[in-house]
Amino acid sequence: MWFRKWKEKRRARKAGREAINMNETSRDIQSPPETRYTEDYKEYIDNQYGGTPADNSIPLREMPSGEETKNEVRMDNNINVAALKNLLERRSIRKYDTERQVPKELLDTVLLAGQYAPTAMGKQSPKIVVVQNKEVRDCISEMNDEVWGRGIDPFYGAPTIIVVFADSNIPTYVQDGSLVLGNMMNAAHAVGLGSCWINRAKEVFLTEKGKELMAKWGLGENYIGVGNLALGFAVGDYPKPAPRKEDYIVFDE
Ligand SMILES: Cc1cc2nc3c(=O)[nH]c(=O)nc-3n(C[C@H](O)[C@H](O)[C@H](O)COP(=O)(O)O)c2cc1C
């Protein structure tokens, strides 16, 4: 079976692989991970909403219910600052602690957020596959690199890979799957994990090997890979965001 052959090939290539320095393609991340928030963001949020989550005097908005949700929620200056900061401060992590697996409680929280992403007409077209088995993880890493062709681990050492598929019979499957990935990336940041969307899920799972894995996971060929999520504990400094382009927003006033 291809999996056994792949394992043999992998053993043979191990020496060579050890010589590969994964960090070469990672960002230059050296200072301690406590530097989570850039001053720019802090200033922006402070100006907009007058505080940071570390400031206990800022009341966090309670979940609204019933009539209240219609129009009063945003009117009382009671903004969920922590949620906004989380959205602004999530970054793609490209260096992980390879030895530290994601604990179940944190993984479950990330997966819960994924399952609560909006989907067109509420059809829940995506499927989420969690890979923590090292052999399978390394296998899909190699398959991904076969498409990518860079000779490195495209998952940057992350010990957990989440593959999001979606049912291509549903016209909005790419959008649905993308929102699942987005929710999970933001949830990962909220619980202190690093994550990065890794491309090429579509190509990898259209290969024969990919189809075999999908069959093992109980997924029919109507499912298409939308994206992979590398998940784990970040190592090193927190990446800074690129400046936003000036003409990002167009107002028609
Ligand atoms: C559809 C999509 C595909 C991506 N594919 C990769 C990838 O294959 N490898 C990678 O290192 N980052 C990948 N990324 C991460 C982006 O490079 C990253 O989001 C972007 O540089 C902005 O950085 P930020 O996430 O820190 O804000 C991908 C992101 C998206 C949305």
The ligand as a Gaussian input file, in Angstrom:
#p B3LYP/6-31G(d) Opt

LIG

0 1
 C       -6.402000      31.305000       1.318000
 C       -5.124000      31.448000       2.090000
 C       -4.051000      30.621000       1.807000
 C       -2.866000      30.714000       2.534000
 N       -1.851000      29.841000       2.290000
 C       -0.720000      29.909000       3.019000
 C        0.303000      28.945000       2.835000
 O        0.206000      28.023000       2.047000
 N        1.433000      29.084000       3.577000
 C        1.595000      30.094000       4.478000
 O        2.650000      30.176000       5.109000
 N        0.614000      31.006000       4.699000
 C       -0.531000      30.926000       3.995000
 N       -1.549000      31.816000       4.240000
 C       -1.397000      32.857000       5.266000
 C       -1.215000      34.237000       4.628000
 O        0.048000      34.300000       4.011000
 C       -1.391000      35.301000       5.721000
 O       -2.707000      35.261000       6.184000
 C       -1.065000      36.691000       5.206000
 O        0.294000      36.809000       4.900000
 C       -1.442000      37.772000       6.208000
 O       -0.805000      37.563000       7.449000
 P       -1.609000      37.395000       8.800000
 O       -2.457000      36.166000       8.702000
 O       -0.567000      37.293000       9.864000
 O       -2.468000      38.614000       8.973000
 C       -2.736000      31.721000       3.553000
 C       -3.828000      32.544000       3.838000
 C       -5.002000      32.413000       3.131000
 C       -6.181000      33.305000       3.506000

